[in-house]
């Protein structure tokens, strides 16, 4: 015969650690000093993202270059597309 489920009455260390971690992350967030958010100088979000991606001087918006990451993602996506086309052609011809 089965009995009803009972709550675990063991160690409460996991719960205390979770509360402590929450308190620590709250303190870090509240004392981080992010400052105020800067807007985009010309009002165009898309243009500013493009300038930031290719490390072009956008004037008021400081940016880092992401050109290498952009090219790496392009190569990986191209390889995935080539693989999908190859599998589709192979499936179309009846190969297994």
Secondary structure, 3 states (H helix, E strand, C coil): CCCCCCCCCCCCHHHHHHHHHHHHHHHHHHCCCCCCCCCCCCCCHHHHHHHHHCCCCCCCCCCCCCHHHHHHHHHHHHHHHHHHHHHHHHHHHCCC
